[in-house]
């Protein structure tokens, strides 16, 4: 019985799955951010902010 309980408590591989989910979420966020920043309105707004900050 003790051997069975120890086997059930073993969570080997969970960290790999957690890293995979975290990486997938980061890639999805980066893709969304790239799509938003790539739009014409956002590009113009960022250029205006940078121009104002530099000069």
Secondary structure, 3 states (H helix, E strand, C coil): CHHHHHHHHCCCCHHHHHHHHHHHHHHHHHHHHHHHHCCHHHHHHHHHHHHHHHC
